Amino acid sequence: MAYIHSIATANPENIIQQETVRAFSKELFQDSSLNIERLAPIFQNAQIESRPVIETVDWYRKTRTFREKNEHFIKSALKLAAEAAKKAIENAKISPEKIDIIIVVSSSGFATPTLDARLIDILGLSTDVIRLPLVGLGCAGGAYSLARALEFSHVYPDKNILIVAVETCTLTFRPADKRKANFIALSLFSDGASACIISGKPAFNTIKLLKSASRKWRNTLDVMGWEVEEDGLQVVFDRSIPTLVLKYFRGFYDTFTDQNQIDKDLIQHYLFHPGGMKVVSAFCESLGLEQAKFVYSIEILRKFGNMSSPTILFVINDFLEKQKFEESERGILAALGPGFTCELLLFETT
């Protein structure tokens, strides 16, 4: 098992209201083939009130090169990642040199040397730290990194693992892209970073990770992801995602619980990545649960929007901060990603 010893988050200073983004989208897409009046309710239905974004609205009006955006990604992602990581290390009451393994997750830009290599000097980590950069996992990246940390803890129970998930989703926005997928993405995505310290050493008033599973469904590569254009990354965001959740998720969930001899009736907490309210609703229908079971996911979506990979750690952080649990209660962590993929983890409160 693996214990979360600390968790921290970081966001840009700019906070944009959903109504402001809606007005911006109406202006930007007015000359497109889309029926803007029919699509406008998407912004309200998303149930997002505000979102942290790296730049002000005017920045997103201008078409920029892939190179310009990617340079901005490296600078901004490192700043957010370092802020979240420093907080997590401080909260765990350890020195940076005591980090043995660093896992860094990001899918909204490209960096070589990777972000984890750059963070070694910024954070003052040991030059012998084991590095695992994870790229291209999208919204599933945060949960995937927790699963890998769980496996590392099995082999190295005394080692301290630092996870950092960071995304600058809004920097990928392409104002020239007038497709519905881009319109929907504009109603959801935001920027942020989260970090946590994990090890096999016991911790209290937190959660311990017990089991994990991954699933990639066949013939679903075109459901979500990126396509590379000269002016940046073009979002792939198929409207079938909630339908696919209803079609596939329950079977995966049942297999996971059955193989691990998990009594579903004993699962009290559901900490899911909130890709959007339609996805949350699909999870509810798939599992036969009320939306109240996903209160932490819905709250993070309302306050922060969809930050991609860091979002699941924001949900966990909210759960731990509110401390509305007793010892030995069980829960499920889940996140969907490009592929079409899903990560599931079983946890228990301590």
VOGU-3710 file (C-alpha; in Angstrom, 3 decimals, decimal comma):
1> mayihsiata> 0,000/0,000/0,000  1,020/3,636/-0,421  0,130/6,584/1,797  -0,393/10,188/0,705  1,676/12,184/3,202  0,946/15,632/1,807  -0,769/17,300/-1,099  -0,637/20,837/-2,499  -2,012/22,835/-5,425  -1,078/25,918/-7,447
11> npeniiqqet> -2,940/28,076/-9,956  -2,298/31,197/-12,030  -3,363/34,488/-10,494  -5,827/35,268/-13,301  -9,333/34,080/-12,456  -11,879/34,350/-15,245  -15,644/34,119/-14,781  -17,570/31,657/-16,908  -19,844/34,420/-18,183  -16,797/36,288/-19,490
21> vrafskelfq> -15,670/33,195/-21,416  -19,167/32,729/-22,801  -19,205/36,296/-24,139  -15,720/35,792/-25,593  -16,799/32,588/-27,352  -19,885/34,249/-28,813  -17,713/37,004/-30,272  -15,049/34,634/-31,561  -17,390/32,097/-33,179  -19,933/34,549/-34,604
31> dsslnierla> -18,597/34,101/-38,151  -18,437/30,296/-37,914  -20,898/27,741/-39,252  -21,958/26,841/-35,707  -25,347/27,780/-34,309  -24,007/29,843/-31,414  -27,380/30,528/-29,821  -28,117/26,816/-29,677  -24,687/25,990/-28,277  -24,481/28,863/-25,765
41> pifqnaqies> -26,198/26,898/-22,936  -23,097/24,658/-22,862  -21,420/27,271/-20,679  -24,218/27,261/-18,122  -24,688/23,494/-18,222  -20,993/23,019/-17,445  -21,764/24,322/-13,918  -18,420/26,117/-13,776  -18,441/29,506/-12,076  -14,836/30,579/-12,592
51> rpvietvdwy> -11,492/29,230/-13,789  -7,797/29,994/-13,251  -6,094/30,848/-16,555  -2,538/31,910/-17,336  -3,354/34,888/-19,552  -6,018/37,565/-19,799  -8,794/37,253/-22,377  -7,095/39,481/-24,956  -4,106/37,120/-25,198  -6,331/34,314/-26,460
61> rktrtfrekn> -7,728/36,372/-29,343  -4,483/36,233/-31,313  -3,226/33,315/-33,394  0,269/32,290/-32,264  2,848/29,819/-33,457  3,367/26,412/-31,928  6,863/27,515/-30,904  5,587/30,611/-29,081  2,949/28,618/-27,227  5,348/25,850/-26,278
71> ehfiksalkl> 7,933/28,280/-24,908  5,146/29,809/-22,823  4,155/26,307/-21,671  7,654/25,487/-20,403  7,967/28,761/-18,502  4,456/28,691/-17,025  4,356/24,966/-16,279  7,674/25,102/-14,421  6,476/28,014/-12,302  3,225/26,269/-11,327
81> aaeaakkaie> 4,890/22,883/-10,853  7,608/24,317/-8,612  5,066/26,188/-6,485  2,930/23,091/-5,909  5,944/20,829/-5,323  7,567/23,155/-2,784  4,316/23,296/-0,804  3,937/19,508/-0,861  7,511/18,979/0,327  7,077/21,536/3,110
91> nakispekid> 3,746/20,009/4,162  5,382/16,584/4,374  8,037/18,064/6,660  10,942/16,621/4,698  13,849/18,249/2,905  14,020/18,256/-0,923  17,067/15,971/-0,801  14,896/13,276/0,782  12,826/12,877/-2,396  13,889/9,551/-3,943
101> iiivvsssgf> 11,569/9,404/-6,961  9,911/12,178/-8,955  6,979/11,556/-11,319  5,951/14,520/-13,472  2,784/14,447/-15,575  1,887/16,852/-18,381  0,255/16,715/-21,812  -0,223/20,362/-22,814  3,293/20,991/-24,161  6,661/19,419/-24,909
111> atptldarli> 10,005/19,819/-23,163  13,392/18,154/-23,653  15,050/18,122/-21,162  11,810/17,097/-19,499  10,086/19,085/-16,756  11,262/16,661/-14,062  14,909/17,214/-15,055  14,424/20,974/-14,864  12,729/20,716/-11,467  15,716/18,969/-9,891
121> dilglstdvi> 17,720/22,211/-9,719  14,694/24,436/-9,048  13,580/22,358/-6,066  17,040/21,339/-4,860  16,404/17,619/-5,298  19,170/15,051/-5,157  20,986/14,595/-8,456  20,465/10,839/-7,986  16,671/11,075/-7,853  14,836/8,524/-10,010
131> rlplvglgca> 12,805/10,324/-12,689  9,637/9,235/-14,467  8,189/11,780/-16,937  4,665/10,899/-18,101  3,438/12,577/-21,283  0,280/12,225/-23,369  -2,050/10,828/-20,703  -4,331/13,867/-20,637  -6,976/13,938/-17,927  -6,053/10,425/-16,782
141> ggayslaral> -2,469/11,451/-15,971  -3,000/12,321/-12,317  -4,657/9,004/-11,495  -2,109/7,116/-13,604  0,755/8,680/-11,648  -0,854/7,593/-8,361  -1,046/4,037/-9,680  2,638/4,070/-10,626  3,543/5,510/-7,212  1,597/2,670/-5,595
151> efshvypdkn> 3,712/0,179/-7,535  6,954/1,955/-6,627  5,928/1,823/-2,952  5,494/-1,940/-3,147  9,121/-2,300/-4,235  10,612/0,624/-2,265  8,360/1,165/0,795  10,784/3,578/2,488  11,353/5,863/-0,498  9,651/9,259/-0,781
161> ilivavetct> 7,867/9,770/-4,088  7,022/13,240/-5,383  4,202/13,433/-7,935  3,719/16,659/-9,880  0,888/17,089/-12,384  0,843/20,350/-14,327  -1,124/21,573/-17,337  -1,470/24,822/-19,244  -4,535/23,787/-21,215  -5,617/27,299/-22,159
171> ltfrpadkrk> -2,311/28,069/-23,893  -3,224/25,458/-26,500  -6,369/27,382/-27,548  -6,475/28,110/-31,287  -8,763/31,050/-32,161  -8,751/29,997/-35,826  -10,345/26,644/-34,950  -14,100/27,128/-35,406  -15,125/23,510/-34,765  -17,656/22,480/-32,146
181> anfialslfs> -14,949/20,546/-30,275  -13,006/23,774/-29,748  -16,163/25,575/-28,616  -16,832/22,872/-26,012  -13,200/22,878/-24,858  -13,444/26,647/-24,392  -16,300/26,080/-21,938  -14,290/23,672/-19,766  -10,522/23,949/-19,643  -8,248/25,842/-17,263
191> dgasaciisg> -4,688/25,811/-15,888  -3,075/24,505/-12,728  -0,678/22,185/-10,955  -0,860/19,797/-8,056  1,745/17,792/-6,176  1,821/15,138/-3,491  4,295/13,099/-1,471  3,688/9,350/-1,316  5,492/6,488/0,422  4,860/3,121/2,008
201> kpafntikll> 5,386/4,628/5,454  2,115/4,968/7,439  0,384/8,348/7,713  -2,818/9,403/9,453  -5,875/11,510/8,565  -5,163/10,781/4,940  -5,702/7,979/2,430  -3,721/4,905/1,532  -3,820/3,479/-1,980  -4,514/-0,241/-2,126
211> ksasrkwrnt> -5,154/-1,454/-5,681  -5,151/-0,043/-9,202  -6,189/-1,004/-12,722  -5,904/0,467/-16,208  -8,133/-0,033/-19,213  -7,812/1,035/-22,853  -10,858/0,286/-24,978  -10,305/-0,791/-28,577  -10,947/1,420/-31,606  -11,344/4,609/-29,565
221> ldvmgwevee> -8,203/6,574/-30,458  -10,244/9,392/-32,002  -12,302/10,114/-28,861  -9,986/12,655/-27,220  -6,458/13,973/-27,522  -4,415/16,404/-29,620  -3,616/16,840/-33,289  -0,584/18,982/-34,145  -1,199/22,066/-36,311  1,170/24,877/-37,232
231> dglqvvfdrs> -0,509/27,192/-34,734  -0,506/24,677/-31,917  -2,329/21,647/-30,577  -5,807/21,086/-31,957  -8,157/19,565/-29,409  -9,856/16,245/-30,149  -12,973/16,092/-28,026  -15,728/13,789/-29,250  -19,305/14,285/-28,117  -19,609/10,517/-27,581
241> iptlvlkyfr> -17,582/10,545/-24,321  -20,611/10,386/-21,947  -22,124/7,664/-24,134  -18,891/5,674/-23,976  -18,869/6,000/-20,186  -22,362/4,500/-20,102  -21,318/1,742/-22,496  -18,000/0,697/-20,970  -17,339/2,004/-17,466  -19,600/-0,234/-15,390
251> gfydtftdqn> -18,085/-3,386/-16,888  -14,560/-2,215/-16,068  -15,640/-1,170/-12,573  -17,316/-4,535/-11,905  -14,251/-6,441/-13,127  -11,976/-4,337/-10,893  -14,108/-4,838/-7,777  -14,706/-8,537/-8,428  -11,043/-9,372/-9,103  -9,998/-7,599/-5,911
261> qidkdliqhy> -12,906/-9,032/-3,866  -14,207/-5,545/-3,076  -17,684/-5,314/-1,574  -19,326/-2,470/-3,538  -21,707/-1,791/-0,663  -18,707/-0,820/1,512  -17,469/1,855/-0,909  -18,391/5,217/0,622  -16,344/7,749/-1,361  -16,055/8,464/-5,083
271> lfhpggmkvv> -13,259/10,849/-6,017  -13,492/11,095/-9,805  -11,861/13,430/-12,287  -14,682/15,805/-13,331  -14,147/16,021/-17,086  -17,435/17,927/-17,309  -20,920/17,682/-15,824  -22,135/15,411/-18,625  -19,328/12,998/-17,780  -20,116/13,197/-14,047
281> safceslgle> -23,782/12,497/-14,832  -22,751/9,511/-16,955  -20,699/8,128/-14,051  -23,720/8,564/-11,769  -26,021/6,726/-14,172  -23,467/4,004/-14,842  -23,021/3,239/-11,129  -26,621/3,954/-10,114  -25,537/6,708/-7,718  -26,852/10,169/-6,842
291> qakfvysiei> -24,772/13,230/-7,747  -24,275/13,840/-4,016  -21,756/10,976/-4,067  -19,549/13,084/-6,353  -19,718/16,271/-4,292  -15,928/16,819/-4,229  -15,585/16,385/-7,980  -18,475/18,749/-8,676  -17,104/21,364/-6,282  -13,664/21,372/-7,914
301> lrkfgnmssp> -15,256/21,613/-11,360  -17,317/24,595/-10,172  -14,332/26,480/-8,771  -11,547/25,478/-11,150  -12,955/23,974/-14,329  -11,141/21,063/-15,976  -7,364/21,421/-15,516  -6,739/17,986/-17,059  -4,228/15,798/-15,153  -3,906/17,861/-11,905
311> tilfvindfl> -7,669/17,921/-11,327  -7,942/14,544/-9,582  -5,339/15,669/-7,028  -7,385/18,842/-6,431  -10,373/16,576/-5,709  -8,313/14,473/-3,280  -6,991/17,623/-1,609  -10,531/18,935/-1,084  -11,563/15,581/0,381  -8,626/15,553/2,814
321> ekqkfeeser> -9,049/19,186/3,824  -12,705/18,724/4,765  -11,978/15,535/6,755  -15,548/14,256/6,496  -14,539/10,642/6,959  -13,678/8,103/9,622  -10,797/5,666/9,692  -10,942/2,600/7,402  -13,595/3,894/5,008  -13,120/2,789/1,413
331> gilaalgpgf> -13,340/4,762/-1,777  -12,652/4,760/-5,507  -10,460/7,131/-7,525  -11,081/7,329/-11,277  -10,107/9,372/-14,326  -10,663/9,081/-18,070  -8,057/9,934/-20,679  -7,094/9,792/-24,361  -7,000/6,375/-25,798  -9,957/6,003/-24,743
341> tcelllfett> -8,639/4,980/-21,314  -9,572/4,822/-17,662  -7,583/4,556/-14,435  -9,161/3,106/-11,289  -7,725/2,987/-7,769  -9,089/1,623/-4,523  -8,216/3,615/-1,402  -8,882/3,512/2,312  -8,938/6,362/4,815  -6,501/6,305/7,746
//
